[in-house]
């Protein structure tokens, strides 16, 4: 009986580690850690991936989506690159890969370190607010098959991102939606996943209004 309880404790601890391994201590600390890694004039995407952590899929999904709602989205073809990155990360989440694969040409892409640091500084207060207001709720979305919904939405959003490059505000709305969905998955907060559906409705309204 003692061995049974010992094995149960080990199993519970292992499950807890699996659940928590994809979550940073706080989102604000994550911003600080990444900012500390981008002190050079130019930063490769591969360096950012390494700073975030190869196996942290949800965090790697969050960062490009957050970038899309910052002035970085004004860089030509930046939205398309972030869309491809979001698609690749989301697909590998769906396939339950243990380690992320990204093409070498993408990892070699560079961006201004100063612009990245400025963008991170701008969104840090938002991350502090989110740290205080996210919690585990509506956790039905954290289990299969419901977890497929936000993951598939993120993959589809990343795939169509290059098509919306010339549509005003579209990349920002899609980035906002993916940010909310990834935050929900990261914090195990189903409320934020539900909120992530709202920008898609706004985007549909913009498209139909323009047509």
FISELO-53308 format. One record per residue: x, y, z of N, C-alpha, C in turn; residue number from 1; residue in one letter. Coordinates in nm, 2 decimals. Layout:
MARLUM; n.x; n.y; n.z; ca.x; ca.y; ca.z; c.x; c.y; c.z; resi; resn
MARLUM; X; Y; Z; X; Y; Z; X; Y; Z; NUM; A $
...
END
This chain:
MARLUM; n.x; n.y; n.z; ca.x; ca.y; ca.z; c.x; c.y; c.z; resi; resn
MARLUM; 0.08; -0.12; 0.00; 0.00; 0.00; 0.00; 0.09; 0.13; 0.00; 1; X $
MARLUM; 0.19; 0.12; 0.08; 0.28; 0.24; 0.08; 0.35; 0.26; -0.05; 2; X $
MARLUM; 0.38; 0.15; -0.12; 0.44; 0.17; -0.25; 0.34; 0.23; -0.35; 3; X $
MARLUM; 0.21; 0.19; -0.33; 0.11; 0.24; -0.42; 0.10; 0.39; -0.40; 4; X $
MARLUM; 0.09; 0.44; -0.28; 0.08; 0.59; -0.26; 0.21; 0.66; -0.31; 5; X $
MARLUM; 0.32; 0.60; -0.29; 0.45; 0.66; -0.34; 0.44; 0.68; -0.49; 6; X $
MARLUM; 0.40; 0.57; -0.56; 0.38; 0.58; -0.71; 0.28; 0.68; -0.75; 7; X $
MARLUM; 0.17; 0.69; -0.67; 0.07; 0.79; -0.70; 0.12; 0.93; -0.69; 8; X $
MARLUM; 0.20; 0.96; -0.58; 0.26; 1.09; -0.56; 0.35; 1.12; -0.67; 9; X $
MARLUM; 0.43; 1.02; -0.72; 0.53; 1.05; -0.83; 0.45; 1.08; -0.96; 10; X $
MARLUM; 0.34; 1.01; -0.98; 0.26; 1.03; -1.10; 0.20; 1.17; -1.10; 11; X $
MARLUM; 0.14; 1.21; -0.98; 0.08; 1.34; -0.97; 0.19; 1.45; -0.99; 12; X $
MARLUM; 0.30; 1.44; -0.93; 0.41; 1.54; -0.95; 0.45; 1.55; -1.09; 13; X $
MARLUM; 0.47; 1.43; -1.16; 0.50; 1.43; -1.30; 0.40; 1.50; -1.39; 14; X $
MARLUM; 0.27; 1.48; -1.36; 0.16; 1.54; -1.43; 0.17; 1.69; -1.41; 15; X $
MARLUM; 0.19; 1.73; -1.28; 0.20; 1.88; -1.25; 0.31; 1.94; -1.33; 16; X $
MARLUM; 0.43; 1.87; -1.34; 0.54; 1.93; -1.41; 0.51; 1.94; -1.56; 17; X $
MARLUM; 0.44; 1.84; -1.62; 0.40; 1.85; -1.76; 0.31; 1.97; -1.78; 18; X $
MARLUM; 0.21; 1.99; -1.69; 0.12; 2.10; -1.71; 0.19; 2.24; -1.70; 19; X $
MARLUM; 0.29; 2.25; -1.60; 0.35; 2.38; -1.57; 0.47; 2.41; -1.66; 20; X $
MARLUM; 0.53; 2.31; -1.73; 0.65; 2.33; -1.80; 0.64; 2.43; -1.91; 21; X $
MARLUM; 0.52; 2.46; -1.96; 0.51; 2.55; -2.07; 0.47; 2.69; -2.03; 22; X $
MARLUM; 0.47; 2.71; -1.89; 0.43; 2.84; -1.84; 0.55; 2.91; -1.77; 23; X $
MARLUM; 0.57; 3.04; -1.81; 0.68; 3.11; -1.74; 0.63; 3.15; -1.60; 24; X $
MARLUM; 0.73; 3.19; -1.51; 0.69; 3.23; -1.38; 0.59; 3.34; -1.38; 25; X $
MARLUM; 0.62; 3.45; -1.46; 0.52; 3.55; -1.48; 0.54; 3.60; -1.63; 26; X $
MARLUM; 0.44; 3.66; -1.69; 0.46; 3.71; -1.82; 0.55; 3.83; -1.82; 27; X $
MARLUM; 0.55; 3.91; -1.72; 0.64; 4.03; -1.71; 0.78; 3.98; -1.70; 28; X $
MARLUM; 0.81; 3.88; -1.62; 0.94; 3.82; -1.62; 0.99; 3.77; -1.75; 29; X $
MARLUM; 0.89; 3.71; -1.82; 0.93; 3.66; -1.96; 0.97; 3.78; -2.05; 30; X $
MARLUM; 0.90; 3.89; -2.04; 0.94; 4.01; -2.12; 1.08; 4.05; -2.08; 31; X $
MARLUM; 1.11; 4.05; -1.95; 1.24; 4.10; -1.90; 1.35; 4.00; -1.95; 32; X $
MARLUM; 1.32; 3.87; -1.94; 1.42; 3.77; -1.98; 1.46; 3.79; -2.13; 33; X $
MARLUM; 1.35; 3.81; -2.21; 1.37; 3.82; -2.36; 1.45; 3.95; -2.39; 34; X $
MARLUM; 1.41; 4.06; -2.32; 1.47; 4.19; -2.34; 1.62; 4.18; -2.31; 35; X $
MARLUM; 1.65; 4.10; -2.20; 1.79; 4.09; -2.17; 1.88; 4.02; -2.27; 36; X $
MARLUM; 1.81; 3.94; -2.36; 1.88; 3.86; -2.46; 1.89; 3.93; -2.59; 37; X $
MARLUM; 1.83; 4.05; -2.60; 1.83; 4.12; -2.73; 1.90; 4.26; -2.71; 38; X $
MARLUM; 2.02; 4.26; -2.66; 2.10; 4.38; -2.64; 2.18; 4.42; -2.76; 39; X $
MARLUM; 2.20; 4.34; -2.86; 2.28; 4.37; -2.97; 2.19; 4.46; -3.07; 40; X $
MARLUM; 2.26; 4.52; -3.17; 2.19; 4.61; -3.26; 2.10; 4.53; -3.35; 41; X $
MARLUM; 2.14; 4.41; -3.39; 2.05; 4.32; -3.47; 2.03; 4.19; -3.40; 42; X $
MARLUM; 1.91; 4.14; -3.41; 1.88; 4.01; -3.33; 1.83; 3.91; -3.43; 43; X $
MARLUM; 1.88; 3.79; -3.43; 1.83; 3.68; -3.51; 1.71; 3.62; -3.45; 44; X $
MARLUM; 1.61; 3.57; -3.53; 1.49; 3.50; -3.47; 1.54; 3.38; -3.40; 45; X $
MARLUM; 1.64; 3.31; -3.44; 1.69; 3.20; -3.37; 1.73; 3.23; -3.23; 46; X $
MARLUM; 1.79; 3.35; -3.21; 1.83; 3.39; -3.07; 1.71; 3.41; -2.98; 47; X $
MARLUM; 1.60; 3.46; -3.04; 1.48; 3.48; -2.96; 1.42; 3.35; -2.92; 48; X $
MARLUM; 1.42; 3.26; -3.02; 1.36; 3.12; -2.99; 1.44; 3.06; -2.88; 49; X $
MARLUM; 1.57; 3.07; -2.88; 1.66; 3.01; -2.78; 1.63; 3.08; -2.65; 50; X $
MARLUM; 1.61; 3.21; -2.65; 1.58; 3.28; -2.52; 1.45; 3.24; -2.46; 51; X $
MARLUM; 1.35; 3.22; -2.54; 1.22; 3.18; -2.49; 1.22; 3.04; -2.44; 52; X $
MARLUM; 1.29; 2.95; -2.52; 1.29; 2.81; -2.48; 1.23; 2.72; -2.59; 53; X $
MARLUM; 1.31; 2.63; -2.64; 1.27; 2.55; -2.75; 1.14; 2.47; -2.73; 54; X $
MARLUM; 1.12; 2.42; -2.61; 1.01; 2.33; -2.59; 0.88; 2.40; -2.55; 55; X $
MARLUM; 0.89; 2.54; -2.52; 0.78; 2.61; -2.47; 0.69; 2.66; -2.59; 56; X $
MARLUM; 0.61; 2.57; -2.64; 0.54; 2.60; -2.77; 0.44; 2.72; -2.75; 57; X $
MARLUM; 0.36; 2.72; -2.64; 0.26; 2.82; -2.62; 0.33; 2.96; -2.60; 58; X $
MARLUM; 0.44; 2.96; -2.53; 0.51; 3.09; -2.52; 0.57; 3.14; -2.65; 59; X $
MARLUM; 0.62; 3.04; -2.74; 0.66; 3.08; -2.87; 0.55; 3.12; -2.96; 60; X $
MARLUM; 0.43; 3.07; -2.93; 0.31; 3.12; -3.00; 0.27; 3.26; -2.96; 61; X $
MARLUM; 0.29; 3.29; -2.83; 0.24; 3.42; -2.78; 0.33; 3.53; -2.83; 62; X $
MARLUM; 0.46; 3.51; -2.84; 0.55; 3.62; -2.87; 0.53; 3.68; -3.01; 63; X $
MARLUM; 0.51; 3.60; -3.12; 0.49; 3.67; -3.25; 0.35; 3.73; -3.26; 64; X $
MARLUM; 0.25; 3.67; -3.19; 0.12; 3.74; -3.19; 0.12; 3.87; -3.12; 65; X $
MARLUM; 0.20; 3.88; -3.01; 0.21; 4.01; -2.94; 0.28; 4.11; -3.03; 66; X $
MARLUM; 0.38; 4.06; -3.10; 0.46; 4.15; -3.19; 0.37; 4.21; -3.30; 67; X $
MARLUM; 0.26; 4.14; -3.33; 0.17; 4.19; -3.44; 0.08; 4.31; -3.39; 68; X $
MARLUM; 0.07; 4.32; -3.26; -0.01; 4.44; -3.21; 0.08; 4.55; -3.16; 69; X $
MARLUM; 0.21; 4.55; -3.20; 0.30; 4.65; -3.17; 0.34; 4.72; -3.30; 70; X $
MARLUM; 0.42; 4.83; -3.29; 0.46; 4.90; -3.41; 0.55; 4.82; -3.50; 71; X $
MARLUM; 0.60; 4.70; -3.45; 0.68; 4.62; -3.54; 0.60; 4.57; -3.66; 72; X $
MARLUM; 0.47; 4.56; -3.64; 0.39; 4.51; -3.75; 0.39; 4.60; -3.88; 73; X $
MARLUM; 0.45; 4.72; -3.86; 0.46; 4.82; -3.97; 0.58; 4.79; -4.06; 74; X $
MARLUM; 0.67; 4.70; -4.02; 0.78; 4.66; -4.10; 0.73; 4.58; -4.22; 75; X $
MARLUM; 0.77; 4.61; -4.34; 0.72; 4.53; -4.46; 0.75; 4.38; -4.45; 76; X $
MARLUM; 0.65; 4.30; -4.48; 0.65; 4.16; -4.47; 0.67; 4.10; -4.33; 77; X $
MARLUM; 0.67; 4.18; -4.23; 0.68; 4.13; -4.09; 0.56; 4.05; -4.05; 78; X $
MARLUM; 0.44; 4.10; -4.09; 0.32; 4.02; -4.06; 0.32; 3.88; -4.12; 79; X $
MARLUM; 0.37; 3.88; -4.25; 0.38; 3.75; -4.32; 0.47; 3.65; -4.25; 80; X $
MARLUM; 0.59; 3.70; -4.21; 0.69; 3.62; -4.14; 0.63; 3.57; -4.01; 81; X $
MARLUM; 0.57; 3.66; -3.93; 0.51; 3.62; -3.80; 0.39; 3.52; -3.83; 82; X $
MARLUM; 0.32; 3.53; -3.94; 0.21; 3.44; -3.97; 0.26; 3.30; -3.99; 83; X $
MARLUM; 0.37; 3.29; -4.07; 0.43; 3.16; -4.10; 0.49; 3.10; -3.97; 84; X $
MARLUM; 0.55; 3.18; -3.88; 0.60; 3.13; -3.76; 0.48; 3.08; -3.67; 85; X $
MARLUM; 0.37; 3.15; -3.66; 0.26; 3.11; -3.58; 0.20; 2.98; -3.64; 86; X $
MARLUM; 0.19; 2.97; -3.77; 0.14; 2.85; -3.83; 0.22; 2.73; -3.80; 87; X $
MARLUM; 0.36; 2.74; -3.81; 0.45; 2.63; -3.78; 0.44; 2.59; -3.64; 88; X $
MARLUM; 0.44; 2.68; -3.55; 0.43; 2.65; -3.40; 0.29; 2.58; -3.37; 89; X $
MARLUM; 0.18; 2.63; -3.43; 0.05; 2.58; -3.40; 0.04; 2.44; -3.45; 90; X $
MARLUM; 0.09; 2.41; -3.57; 0.08; 2.28; -3.63; 0.15; 2.18; -3.54; 91; X $
MARLUM; 0.27; 2.22; -3.50; 0.35; 2.13; -3.42; 0.29; 2.10; -3.28; 92; X $
MARLUM; 0.22; 2.21; -3.23; 0.14; 2.18; -3.11; 0.03; 2.08; -3.13; 93; X $
MARLUM; -0.04; 2.09; -3.24; -0.14; 1.99; -3.27; -0.09; 1.85; -3.29; 94; X $
MARLUM; 0.03; 1.84; -3.34; 0.10; 1.71; -3.36; 0.17; 1.66; -3.23; 95; X $
MARLUM; 0.16; 1.75; -3.13; 0.22; 1.71; -3.00; 0.37; 1.68; -3.01; 96; X $
MARLUM; 0.44; 1.76; -3.09; 0.59; 1.74; -3.10; 0.65; 1.78; -2.97; 97; X $
MARLUM; 0.76; 1.72; -2.93; 0.83; 1.75; -2.81; 0.92; 1.87; -2.83; 98; X $
MARLUM; 0.98; 1.89; -2.95; 1.07; 2.00; -2.97; 1.03; 2.07; -3.10; 99; X $
MARLUM; 1.04; 2.20; -3.10; 1.00; 2.28; -3.22; 1.10; 2.27; -3.33; 100; X $
MARLUM; 1.05; 2.26; -3.45; 1.14; 2.27; -3.57; 1.10; 2.39; -3.65; 101; X $
MARLUM; 1.20; 2.47; -3.68; 1.18; 2.59; -3.77; 1.28; 2.58; -3.88; 102; X $
MARLUM; 1.25; 2.63; -4.00; 1.35; 2.63; -4.11; 1.46; 2.72; -4.08; 103; X $
MARLUM; 1.58; 2.69; -4.13; 1.70; 2.77; -4.10; 1.69; 2.91; -4.16; 104; X $
MARLUM; 1.62; 2.92; -4.28; 1.61; 3.06; -4.33; 1.53; 3.15; -4.24; 105; X $
MARLUM; 1.44; 3.09; -4.17; 1.36; 3.17; -4.08; 1.44; 3.21; -3.95; 106; X $
MARLUM; 1.51; 3.11; -3.90; 1.59; 3.14; -3.78; 1.70; 3.24; -3.81; 107; X $
MARLUM; 1.74; 3.25; -3.93; 1.85; 3.35; -3.97; 1.80; 3.49; -3.99; 108; X $
MARLUM; 1.66; 3.51; -3.99; 1.60; 3.64; -4.01; 1.64; 3.73; -3.90; 109; X $
MARLUM; 1.67; 3.86; -3.93; 1.71; 3.96; -3.83; 1.62; 4.07; -3.82; 110; X $
MARLUM; 1.62; 4.13; -3.70; 1.54; 4.25; -3.67; 1.62; 4.34; -3.58; 111; X $
MARLUM; 1.58; 4.47; -3.58; 1.65; 4.57; -3.50; 1.63; 4.54; -3.35; 112; X $
MARLUM; 1.74; 4.53; -3.28; 1.73; 4.50; -3.14; 1.67; 4.61; -3.06; 113; X $
MARLUM; 1.69; 4.74; -3.10; 1.63; 4.86; -3.04; 1.48; 4.86; -3.05; 114; X $
MARLUM; 1.43; 4.82; -3.17; 1.29; 4.82; -3.20; 1.22; 4.71; -3.11; 115; X $
MARLUM; 1.29; 4.59; -3.10; 1.23; 4.48; -3.02; 1.22; 4.52; -2.88; 116; X $
MARLUM; 1.33; 4.58; -2.83; 1.33; 4.62; -2.69; 1.22; 4.73; -2.66; 117; X $
MARLUM; 1.21; 4.82; -2.75; 1.10; 4.92; -2.74; 0.96; 4.86; -2.74; 118; X $
MARLUM; 0.94; 4.76; -2.82; 0.81; 4.70; -2.83; 0.79; 4.62; -2.70; 119; X $
MARLUM; 0.89; 4.55; -2.65; 0.87; 4.47; -2.52; 0.84; 4.57; -2.41; 120; X $
MARLUM; 0.91; 4.68; -2.40; 0.89; 4.78; -2.30; 0.74; 4.84; -2.30; 121; X $
MARLUM; 0.69; 4.85; -2.42; 0.55; 4.90; -2.44; 0.45; 4.81; -2.38; 122; X $
MARLUM; 0.47; 4.68; -2.41; 0.37; 4.58; -2.37; 0.39; 4.52; -2.23; 123; X $
MARLUM; 0.50; 4.56; -2.17; 0.53; 4.50; -2.03; 0.42; 4.54; -1.93; 124; X $
MARLUM; 0.36; 4.66; -1.93; 0.26; 4.69; -1.83; 0.13; 4.61; -1.86; 125; X $
MARLUM; 0.11; 4.57; -1.98; -0.01; 4.49; -2.01; 0.02; 4.35; -1.96; 126; X $
MARLUM; 0.14; 4.30; -1.97; 0.17; 4.17; -1.91; 0.16; 4.17; -1.76; 127; X $
MARLUM; 0.20; 4.28; -1.70; 0.18; 4.29; -1.55; 0.04; 4.28; -1.51; 128; X $
MARLUM; -0.05; 4.35; -1.59; -0.19; 4.34; -1.56; -0.25; 4.20; -1.58; 129; X $
MARLUM; -0.20; 4.13; -1.69; -0.25; 4.00; -1.72; -0.20; 3.90; -1.61; 130; X $
MARLUM; -0.08; 3.92; -1.56; -0.03; 3.84; -1.45; -0.13; 3.84; -1.33; 131; X $
MARLUM; -0.19; 3.96; -1.30; -0.28; 3.98; -1.19; -0.42; 3.93; -1.22; 132; X $
MARLUM; -0.46; 3.92; -1.34; -0.60; 3.89; -1.37; -0.62; 3.76; -1.44; 133; X $
MARLUM; -0.52; 3.68; -1.47; -0.54; 3.55; -1.53; -0.54; 3.44; -1.42; 134; X $
MARLUM; -0.62; 3.34; -1.43; -0.62; 3.23; -1.33; -0.68; 3.11; -1.40; 135; X $
MARLUM; -0.68; 3.00; -1.34; -0.73; 2.88; -1.39; -0.88; 2.88; -1.38; 136; X $
MARLUM; -0.95; 2.88; -1.50; -1.10; 2.88; -1.50; -1.14; 2.83; -1.64; 137; X $
MARLUM; -1.27; 2.78; -1.64; -1.32; 2.72; -1.77; -1.21; 2.63; -1.83; 138; X $
MARLUM; -1.16; 2.54; -1.75; -1.05; 2.46; -1.79; -1.09; 2.35; -1.89; 139; X $
MARLUM; -1.21; 2.34; -1.92; -1.26; 2.24; -2.02; -1.18; 2.26; -2.15; 140; X $
MARLUM; -1.14; 2.39; -2.18; -1.07; 2.42; -2.30; -0.92; 2.37; -2.30; 141; X $
MARLUM; -0.88; 2.32; -2.18; -0.74; 2.28; -2.17; -0.73; 2.13; -2.20; 142; X $
MARLUM; -0.84; 2.06; -2.23; -0.84; 1.92; -2.25; -0.88; 1.89; -2.40; 143; X $
MARLUM; -0.84; 1.77; -2.44; -0.88; 1.73; -2.58; -1.01; 1.67; -2.57; 144; X $
MARLUM; -1.10; 1.70; -2.67; -1.07; 1.77; -2.80; -1.09; 1.92; -2.79; 145; X $
MARLUM; -1.15; 1.98; -2.69; -1.17; 2.13; -2.69; -1.05; 2.21; -2.72; 146; X $
MARLUM; -0.93; 2.17; -2.67; -0.81; 2.24; -2.69; -0.77; 2.25; -2.84; 147; X $
MARLUM; -0.83; 2.16; -2.92; -0.80; 2.17; -3.06; -0.86; 2.30; -3.12; 148; X $
MARLUM; -0.96; 2.35; -3.06; -1.03; 2.47; -3.12; -0.93; 2.59; -3.13; 149; X $
MARLUM; -0.87; 2.64; -3.01; -0.78; 2.75; -3.02; -0.65; 2.71; -3.10; 150; X $
MARLUM; -0.61; 2.59; -3.10; -0.49; 2.55; -3.17; -0.51; 2.56; -3.32; 151; X $
MARLUM; -0.63; 2.51; -3.37; -0.66; 2.51; -3.51; -0.68; 2.65; -3.56; 152; X $
MARLUM; -0.75; 2.73; -3.47; -0.77; 2.88; -3.51; -0.64; 2.95; -3.52; 153; X $
MARLUM; -0.54; 2.92; -3.43; -0.41; 2.99; -3.44; -0.34; 2.94; -3.57; 154; X $
MARLUM; -0.35; 2.81; -3.60; -0.28; 2.76; -3.72; -0.34; 2.82; -3.85; 155; X $
MARLUM; -0.47; 2.83; -3.85; -0.54; 2.89; -3.97; -0.51; 3.04; -3.98; 156; X $
MARLUM; -0.51; 3.10; -3.87; -0.48; 3.25; -3.87; -0.34; 3.28; -3.92; 157; X $
MARLUM; -0.24; 3.20; -3.88; -0.11; 3.22; -3.93; -0.09; 3.19; -4.07; 158; X $
MARLUM; -0.17; 3.09; -4.12; -0.16; 3.05; -4.26; -0.22; 3.16; -4.35; 159; X $
MARLUM; -0.32; 3.23; -4.31; -0.38; 3.33; -4.40; -0.32; 3.47; -4.38; 160; X $
MARLUM; -0.23; 3.48; -4.28; -0.18; 3.61; -4.25; -0.11; 3.68; -4.37; 161; X $
MARLUM; -0.03; 3.61; -4.45; 0.02; 3.68; -4.57; -0.08; 3.74; -4.66; 162; X $
MARLUM; -0.20; 3.67; -4.67; -0.30; 3.72; -4.76; -0.36; 3.85; -4.71; 163; X $
MARLUM; -0.35; 3.88; -4.58; -0.41; 4.00; -4.52; -0.31; 4.11; -4.50; 164; X $
MARLUM; -0.19; 4.10; -4.57; -0.08; 4.19; -4.55; -0.12; 4.33; -4.59; 165; X $
MARLUM; -0.21; 4.35; -4.69; -0.25; 4.48; -4.74; -0.38; 4.52; -4.69; 166; X $
MARLUM; -0.45; 4.44; -4.61; -0.58; 4.48; -4.55; -0.56; 4.56; -4.42; 167; X $
MARLUM; -0.60; 4.69; -4.42; -0.57; 4.77; -4.30; -0.63; 4.71; -4.17; 168; X $
MARLUM; -0.55; 4.71; -4.06; -0.58; 4.66; -3.93; -0.60; 4.51; -3.92; 169; X $
MARLUM; -0.60; 4.44; -4.03; -0.63; 4.30; -4.02; -0.52; 4.22; -3.95; 170; X $
MARLUM; -0.40; 4.25; -3.97; -0.29; 4.18; -3.90; -0.30; 4.21; -3.75; 171; X $
MARLUM; -0.33; 4.33; -3.71; -0.35; 4.37; -3.57; -0.46; 4.29; -3.51; 172; X $
MARLUM; -0.57; 4.28; -3.57; -0.69; 4.20; -3.52; -0.66; 4.06; -3.51; 173; X $
MARLUM; -0.59; 4.00; -3.61; -0.56; 3.86; -3.60; -0.45; 3.84; -3.49; 174; X $
MARLUM; -0.36; 3.93; -3.48; -0.26; 3.92; -3.37; -0.32; 3.93; -3.24; 175; X $
MARLUM; -0.42; 4.01; -3.22; -0.49; 4.03; -3.09; -0.56; 3.90; -3.06; 176; X $
MARLUM; -0.63; 3.84; -3.16; -0.70; 3.71; -3.14; -0.60; 3.60; -3.09; 177; X $
MARLUM; -0.49; 3.59; -3.17; -0.40; 3.48; -3.13; -0.33; 3.51; -3.00; 178; X $
MARLUM; -0.31; 3.63; -2.96; -0.26; 3.67; -2.83; -0.35; 3.62; -2.72; 179; X $
MARLUM; -0.48; 3.65; -2.74; -0.58; 3.61; -2.63; -0.59; 3.46; -2.63; 180; X $
MARLUM; -0.59; 3.39; -2.74; -0.60; 3.24; -2.74; -0.47; 3.18; -2.68; 181; X $
MARLUM; -0.35; 3.23; -2.71; -0.23; 3.17; -2.65; -0.22; 3.21; -2.51; 182; X $
MARLUM; -0.26; 3.33; -2.47; -0.26; 3.36; -2.32; -0.36; 3.27; -2.25; 183; X $
MARLUM; -0.47; 3.24; -2.31; -0.56; 3.14; -2.24; -0.50; 3.01; -2.22; 184; X $
MARLUM; -0.43; 2.96; -2.33; -0.37; 2.83; -2.31; -0.25; 2.83; -2.22; 185; X $
MARLUM; -0.18; 2.94; -2.22; -0.06; 2.95; -2.13; -0.10; 2.96; -1.98; 186; X $
MARLUM; -0.21; 3.04; -1.95; -0.25; 3.06; -1.82; -0.36; 2.96; -1.78; 187; X $
MARLUM; -0.40; 2.87; -1.87; -0.51; 2.78; -1.84; -0.63; 2.85; -1.80; 188; X $
MARLUM; -0.66; 2.96; -1.88; -0.77; 3.05; -1.85; -0.87; 3.04; -1.97; 189; X $
MARLUM; -0.97; 2.97; -1.96; -1.07; 2.95; -2.07; -1.14; 3.08; -2.10; 190; X $
MARLUM; -1.15; 3.17; -2.01; -1.22; 3.30; -2.04; -1.14; 3.38; -2.15; 191; X $
MARLUM; -1.01; 3.37; -2.14; -0.93; 3.44; -2.25; -0.94; 3.37; -2.38; 192; X $
MARLUM; -0.96; 3.24; -2.38; -0.99; 3.17; -2.51; -1.12; 3.22; -2.57; 193; X $
MARLUM; -1.22; 3.23; -2.48; -1.35; 3.28; -2.53; -1.34; 3.43; -2.59; 194; X $
MARLUM; -1.26; 3.51; -2.52; -1.24; 3.65; -2.56; -1.16; 3.65; -2.69; 195; X $
MARLUM; -1.08; 3.54; -2.72; -1.00; 3.54; -2.84; -1.09; 3.52; -2.97; 196; X $
MARLUM; -1.22; 3.48; -2.95; -1.31; 3.47; -3.06; -1.36; 3.61; -3.11; 197; X $
MARLUM; -1.36; 3.70; -3.02; -1.41; 3.84; -3.05; -1.34; 3.91; -3.17; 198; X $
MARLUM; -1.21; 3.91; -3.17; -1.15; 3.98; -3.29; -1.18; 3.92; -3.42; 199; X $
MARLUM; -1.21; 3.79; -3.43; -1.24; 3.73; -3.55; -1.38; 3.79; -3.60; 200; X $
MARLUM; -1.47; 3.81; -3.51; -1.60; 3.87; -3.55; -1.57; 4.02; -3.60; 201; X $
MARLUM; -1.48; 4.09; -3.53; -1.45; 4.23; -3.58; -1.39; 4.22; -3.72; 202; X $
MARLUM; -1.30; 4.13; -3.74; -1.24; 4.11; -3.87; -1.34; 4.08; -3.98; 203; X $
MARLUM; -1.43; 3.99; -3.95; -1.54; 3.96; -4.05; -1.62; 4.08; -4.08; 204; X $
MARLUM; -1.65; 4.16; -3.98; -1.73; 4.28; -4.00; -1.65; 4.38; -4.09; 205; X $
MARLUM; -1.52; 4.39; -4.07; -1.44; 4.48; -4.16; -1.44; 4.43; -4.30; 206; X $
MARLUM; -1.43; 4.30; -4.32; -1.42; 4.24; -4.46; -1.55; 4.26; -4.53; 207; X $
MARLUM; -1.67; 4.23; -4.46; -1.80; 4.24; -4.52; -1.84; 4.39; -4.55; 208; X $
MARLUM; -1.79; 4.48; -4.46; -1.82; 4.62; -4.48; -1.75; 4.68; -4.60; 209; X $
MARLUM; -1.62; 4.63; -4.62; -1.54; 4.68; -4.73; -1.59; 4.62; -4.87; 210; X $
MARLUM; -1.66; 4.51; -4.86; -1.70; 4.44; -4.99; -1.83; 4.50; -5.04; 211; X $
END
